[in-house]
Amino acid sequence: MKKLLFCILLAVLAFSVGNLYAQNKDWANLKRYESANLELMQEENSGKRVVFMGNSITEGWVNTHPDFFKNNGYIGRGISGQTSYQFLVRFREDVINLSPALVVINAGTNDVAENTGAYNEDYTFGNIVSMVELAKANKIKVILTSTLPAAAFGWNKSITDAPEKIAKLNARLKEYAAKNKIPYVDYYSEMVFGERKALNPAYTKDGVHPTAEGYDVMEALIQKAIHKVSRKFR
């Protein structure tokens, strides 16, 4: 009897581990937009597509202000919780294969929050540079944007120096963009608040994700940059 129970326990454990492994196999969540991407690739491309690549801030933007994307023909490719490492893995499927004229990249928040491991500024910066280089190699124009301010992360309270890390990453991205003549949109300066360098409470409820009012600020900034770049579209 004990041997039988032990065998059953092993079988249950193996099934559970196998199930967990299967769920984690799609680490970058390539399935998330697979169907939507296939539909887009079958549609006529006017040569003016704009893809927004990001995390929950981008995904929430589409959910909060769907008309901003629908009316402008923008394509949202944000996935909650993702870091720049995962962006880079899915960049071909969610950006390059859609043949956009322009990609807007917003990364960094979840890297600093250590969602996929210890934060390393060089790695995060390198991931973003790699996405820029992939875009350029495929004749896709790029707009880089700052990481939004955040004083802390509710899901990882062990991070106590988020403001310093975000400020350093943004300074590095801004310098890289200027050096390489890439448009850079500074959400950070318009949305930072107080000595703690937090996301302005007028624009957020949890200190990380913008409310509708926060997205209003972002839209005004990004639209100006997109319109300037779009004059160069074929």
N, C-alpha and C positions, 0 to 999 in steps of 0.2 A: 504493500500500500504506500509506504513511504517513497519507494522508488517511483511508483506511478505518479504520485503528487509532485515529486521532484522533476520528472519529465514534463508534466503539464506546466509547471512553473517556468521551466526553461523554454518551452514552446511559446508561452505567453510573452516572456521577456524578449525572445527573438522576434516575435511579431511586432511588439511595441517599438523595439529598436529599429526594425526594418521600416516601420511606418514613419518614424521620426526621420530616418535617413532619406526616405522618399520625399518627404515634405521639404527637407533642406537641400535637396539636389539642385533645385532652381534658385540658387543663392541670390542671383541678381534679379529674380522675378521677371524673366524674359516672357513669361506667359501673360503677364498683366495686360499688355497692350497688343498682344499677338493678333487677335481678330481685328481690332481697330486698325492696326497697321496694314494688314492685308487688304482691307476695304479701301484705305487711302491710296495704296499702291495701284489699285485698279481704277481709280478715278483720274480724270484729266488733271494734269499739273500745270497750273498757270505760270509757274516759275516764280511765284511770290510767297511760297509757304514759309511760315515762321514757326519753329518748334521751341517750346519752353521746356528745358531739361532741368529737373529738380527733385526735391523731396516732398515732404508733407506741406511745406509752405507753397509750393507750386500746385500740388494736388488740391490743397484747400482753396487756392485761388480760383481754380476751375469750378469748384463746388460752390464757392461763395459768390463769385461774379461770373456765372456761365456766359452771360451776354457779352462780356468783354472779349471772350475767346470766340464765341459764335459770330458776333457782328464783324470782327476783324479777320476772321478766318485763321485765327491762331490755333496751334495744336499743343495741348498740354500733355507733357510726359513726366509728371511728377509721381513719385512713389514714396509713401510715408515711411519714415524710419531709415531711408537709405543714405549711404555715405558716398563720397566721390569714387571709392573703389568699385562700388556697384554701378554707379553711373557709367564708368569707363567700360565695364563688361557689356552693358546693354546699349552703348552708344551707337553701334552699327545698326542694330535692330530698330531702335526708337528714334534715331536721328538720320544717319547716313542713308539708310534704305528708303527713307521717305522723300529723298531728294529735295530738301528745303533750300530756299535761298539764304536763310538765316537761322541760326540757333542762338538762343539766349540761355546762358549757363548760370545757374544759381546753386552753389555748393558750399559746404563747409560746416553748417550747423551740426549735423549728426557726426561729422568727423570729430569736432571738438567735444561733443557729448560722448564720444567713444562707443558708438553703437556697434562697430565691428572690430573693436580693439583699441589699444592705446593710441592716443593722438600723436601723430608725427607730422609737423608742419611741412617738412620737405616732401613727404609722401603725398600729402593732400595737394600741395601746390603742384607737384609733379603730375598727379592724376588730371588736374585741371589743364595743365599745359599739354598733356597728351591728347585730351579731347579737342583742344584748340588746333593742334597739329593735324589730327584726323580730319577735322572739319575743313581746314585749309586744303589738305590734300585732295579733298573731294569737292573743292570749289564752293564750299559753304561759308558764308560770312558769319562772323561771331560777334556777339555782344557779351562781355563779361560783366557780372554784377557783384556787388559786395555781399558778404555774409551779413545777415541782419544782426543787430545787437541782441544780446541776451546776458543777463546777469547770472543766471543759473538754469539748470535743467531739472524739472520736477521728477523725471524718470531716472536721473543719475545724480543724486545729491553729493556724490563724492567729488564732483568737479567744482572746484572753488575759484578757479582762475580763468573762467570762460571769457570775461571781458578783455583780458590781456591777450589771450590767444586769438580771439576774433579780430582785435585791432591790428595785431601783427600780421595776420593772414591778409587782411584787407589792404594794408599798406603794401604788402608784397605783390598782391594782384594788381593794384593800381599802378605800381611802378612797371610791372611786366607789360601791362596793357599799353601804357604810354610809350614804352620802348619799342613795342611791336606794332604801334599804330592801330590798336584794337579799341573800339568804343568801350568805355567803362561806365557803368551806371552805379552811382553811390547812394543806395538806399539807406545805408548806415547813418550817414550824417544827418539825414532828414528825419530819422526815426529813433535816434539814441536819446536817452533821458537820464539826467542826474549824475551824481558822483559815481554811482555803481555801474554806469554805462549800460543801463538796462534798455529794453525795448519800451518805448513810451507807452505808459498805461492807457493813453487815449487811443492807442492802436492795437491793443492786445488784451486778452483775458488771462492768459497763462504765462505771459512773459516770453514766449517763443513764437507763437503763431499769430499772424495778423488777423484782426477783425476786418469787417467790410471797410471800415474807415482807414485801416492800415493799407488795404489793397488800393484804395483810392489814391493814396500818396504814391504807391509804387507804380500804378498805372500812368499817372501823369509823367513820371520820370522815364519809364521805359518807352512810352509812346513817342516821346520826343526823340529818343535815340533811334527807335525803329524807323520813324519817318525819315530821319537823316540818312540812315543806311539804305533805306528802300529806294532812294533816288538813284542808287548805283545798281539796282537790280537790272538784269537784262530786259 
